[in-house]
């Protein structure tokens, strides 16, 4: 018995993504939404990185500065990225709507099975992996603070009172840093899950368009009018895909630039912390998990950004592979113009300078190594 083809709904992938925004108070209609939004914006988005930066400046020891730089940079750029994405939420919703429209074009069982296997399941794996990494970062970060040899805050931070003057003040400050750290990770989930998931879905739809283009004209039972209609529908699909690319360029223009800078700094300083300042197993575990989380933040986006470019660049060959021999002059002229449009190289750039691709990933690793060697030279 043949199993039924899965129902394709790209917007279903984003259910957890919109849950993050509801937890942050940005989306949803629950009664405490605006109170939650104001509190997390002031105490987490604005004040949390400020109190870490001031605490880092005021703390004079090299070990504490190196220990504080990764979380300070992460929280600062998490706030920067959440503001960028919040500003572009309308465009994010437009992209999701375009995906829903493209889903309607998936007609055959082969296309549905291919898209579910190579796109939907992979996108689900991406957000689940990021969620697991976030939970591990929260657990190891809190355990690192609780099981230290001496009583200290999670990170060097400034408070308008003496933190160590009483147990109540210390644990209140510790709880604020732990809660702020968890909410900053929640912000990062909203920031970092969107680019790789969206690139993955976009690459899947481009792949399906490539399949449809290469099949045009080979069904000899179809009248030529239907083949012409099929070509027009495929051109409309391409137009929607390029509109998505344009929206993604606008959405990720600044946020991904901040991501690359943050990852480069954090990877370098985390290596320094692992080698020289991790004084117990919890600290080593925490920095090890943090290091892997930094790589996971940028690698999926860069990988699928490269995949999107490769799939779009392959459309020209798919058009040429269609059965255009014997078609009338108007059809061939339209096909030729369409081929010329697909010859343009498509790339989404962060800050208008850095292409979101594997080249950017390796460039970030090289930048991190440069920061690492600089820190090592300053230590000597």
N, C-alpha and C positions, 0 to 999 in steps of 0.2 A: 504493500500500500504506500503510495507516494505522500510524503508529508506536505502539508500546506505551506506555501511561501510566507515568510514573516511579514507582518504589516510594518511599513516604513513610516516613521514619524520622527524627523530630525529634532523637532522641538522637545521631544521627550528626554533627549540627552541633557537638556539644560535645566531639568527640574531641580537638581541639587544646586546648580549655579544660582538660580533665583531664590532658593532657600537661604543661601548665604546672605543675599541682599535683604531678605526679610528679617533675618536674625540681627542684621546691622541697623534695622529700622528704616531702610531706604525704600523698600517695596512692601506691599501688603496694606491691609486696612484694619489691623487690630487696634484696640483703643489706646494702647501705650506706645504706639509707633513713634509719634513725634517726640515724646519724652525720651524714649530709647535713642532716637536719632541724635537729639541734642546732647545727651549725656555721653554717648560714645564718640561723637564728633569732638567735644571739648576735652574729655578726660583721656581719650585714646588717640584720636587722630592728631590733635593739636598738642595737648599737654604732655602726653607720654614721651614722644621723642624729644621735646624741649627739656624735660627733667633729666633725661638720659644724657643729652648733650652738655647741659650745665654741670651735671655730676661728673662727666668725663673730663671736663676742663678743670674742675676743682680738685680732682683726685690726681695726686702727683706721682704715684708709683707706676712703673712700666707694666707690671703684671696686671694691675687693675685696668689700665688703659687698653691693653691688648685684649683683656677679657671683655671689656665693655664695647669696643669698636664694632664687632659683628652685629650685636643686637641693636646698637644705636643706629648703624647704617640701615639695617633691615627695617626697623620701625620708621625711620625717617622716610625711606623710599616706599615703604608700604603706605604711609600717609599720602605721599606724593602720587602714587599710582591709584589709590582709591579715589582721590579727588579727580584725577584724569578720567578714570572710568565712569565715575558718577556724572561727570560733565557730558559723557558720550553715551549714556544709557539709551537715549532715543535712537541713536544709530545702531546700537547693539540689537535693539528690538526690530529694527528694519532688516538687519541681516538675518535674524531668526525667521522673519516673515518670508523673506526671499527663499530661504531653505525649505520652508513649508510649501511654497509654490513649486519649487524644483522637485520636491517629493512626489507631486502629482504626476510628474512626467515618467516616473518609474513604472513601467507597464508590464514587462515580462517577468516571469519567475526567475530567469537567470539574473536579471538586473537586481531584483529584490534580494536574492540569496547572496549575490556578490557584495551588495552594499551593506547588508546586515553583517556578513562575515568579516569584511575588510575595513569597514568604517564604524558602524554602530558599536560593535563589540570592542573595537580598539579605543574609541572615544570613551566608552564606559570604563575601560581599564585605566585610562589616563586619570580621570577624576577620582577614581577609587584609590589609585596609587598615591596621588597627592594628598588625599584625605588620611590615608594610613601614615604617610610621612609627617603630616601635621600633628596627628595624635602622638606619635613618637617624640616629636620635638617638644610638645607640651609636657609629656610625662617625664622625659629625661631632663628637661630644663628645670622643672619644679623639684625633681629628686636631687639634682645637682645643688640646688640652694638649700634644701632641707638637710642633706647629709654631709655638709661641709664640716671641716674640723673645728672651725670657729664660727660664731654667730655673725653672719653678714647678710646683707640684702642679696637678692638674685643678681643685680647689676649695680654698678656705681650710679647713683641718682641723687638729684638735689630735692630736698623737701624743706618747707619753710619752718622747720622745727628740728630739734635734736632727735634723730631716729632712735638712738640708743639710750635715751634718758629713762625709758620705762619699757617694760615688756609689751604693754598695750600699744604704745606708739610703734615699736619695732614690728609687731605682728600685723598691725594695720598697714604699715608701709610695705611689708612683705606681701600681704594679700593683694594690695593694689598693683604691685609689680607683677605678681603671678597672673592676676586677672587681666591686666593690660597686655601682658605677653600673649595670653590665650586669644584675646580679641584681635591683637595685631596679626596673629597667625590666621585667624578667621578672615581678616581683611586680605591677607596674602592668598588665601584660598580663592577668594572672589577675583583677585587680580590675576593669579597665575594659572587658574584652570581654564579661563576663557580662551586665550590664544591657541594653545595646542589642540583643544577640542574643536574649535572653529576651523583651524587649518586642516584638521583631519577630515571633518565633514566636507569642507570645500574641496579637498583633494578627491574625496569619494565621488562627489557630483561631477567634477571634471572628468574623472575616469569613466563614469557612466556616459557622459556626453561623447567621449572618445569612442566608446563602444557603439553608440547609436550612429555616429558619423561614419564609421568604417563599414556599417551594415547597409548604408543607403544604396539603393539601386540593385541590390542582389536578389530581392524577391521579385521574380519575373511575372508573378501573378498580379502584382499591384499596377494599376494604371499610372501613367506618368504624372497625372494631376496630384495623386496622393504622394508621389515621391517629391514633387515640388513643395507640397504642403509640409512634408517631413523636413525638408531642408530649411524652410522658413521657421518651423518650430525649433529646430536645432540652433539656428541663428539667434532666436529669441532667448533660448537657454544660455547661449554664450553671452548675450548682452546682460542677462541677470547675474551671471558669474562675475563679469567685469565690474558690475555695479557693486557686488559684494567686496571685490578687491579694493575698489575705491573707498568704500566705507571703512574697511579694515585699515587702510592706510591712514585715514583720519583718526580712527579709534586708537591705534597703537603707535601713533607718531611719537608721543612723549613718554607714554608709560613703559614701552619696551626699552627706550633709551635709558630710563632710570633703572630698569631691571638689569641691563648689562653692566652699568656702572656699579650698582649694588653688589651683584654677584662677583665681579672682579675683586672688589675690596674684601668682601666676606670670605671668599675662598682663600685668599692670601693670608689674612689675619687668623683664620681658623687653623690653617696649617701651622702657623707660628705658635698658637695656643696648644695644639696637640703635642708639638715637639718639645716645648719649653715650660709651659705654665699649667698643664693638666696634672694636678698633684694627687688624684685618686681615680678609681675606676669609673665612678659616676661622671667625673669631669671628662675623662677620655671617651666614654660612651656618648655623652651629650655632644661633644665637639665632633665626634665621628658621624653621628646622626645629622648634626647641623651641616657638616660638610657635604654629605650625600644629598640633603635637602636642597642645598644651593645648586648642585649639579642638576637635580630634577626640576628645578625652577626654570632653567633655560634650555636644557637639551631637547625636551619634547617640542617646544615652540620652534627651535632652530631646525630640527629634523623635519617636521611637517611643513615648515616654511619652504624648505628645499624641495620637498615632495610636491607642494602646490606648483612651484615654478616648473618642475620637471613635467608634471602632468599637463600644464598649460602649453608648454613648449612642444609637447607631443601631439597637439591637436592638428597641426599642419599635416603631419604624416597620415593621421587618421582620415582627414578630408581627402587627401590624394588617394588613399586606399579604397575609397568608395567606388562604386561602379558608375562612373560618369561617361563611359564610352557609349555613344549612340544617343545621348541626350541632346536636346536642342540647344541652340546657341545662347539663348537667354539664361538657361539653367547653368551652362558652363561658365558664362560670364559672372553670374552671381557666386558660383563656387570659387572662381578665381579671386574675386574681390574678398570673399570670406577667408580664403587662404592667406591673402596679403595681411588681413587684420590680425590673424593668429601668429604671424611671424614676429610681431613685436615682443621683446623680452619683458616678462612680467615679474616684478619683484616688489615685495613690501619692505619698506625701510623704516628703521627706528631713528627718529630725529632727522629724517631725510638724508641720512648719511650711511647708516649701518644696515645692510640687508639682513633680514631675519632669516638666517640660513646656517648651515653647519660651519661655514667659513667664519661667521660671527661667534659661534660657540668656541671654536678653537682660538680665535682672536681674544676672547674673554679669558680663556685658560692661560694664554701667553701673557695677557695683562696681569692676571693674578700672580703668575710666576715672577713678573717684574716687581710687583709690590712685595712679594715674599723676599726676593733678594735684597730689595731696599731695606726692609725691616731687619733682615739679618745683618746688613752692613751697619745700620744704626745701633744694633745691639752690641756689636764689637767696639 
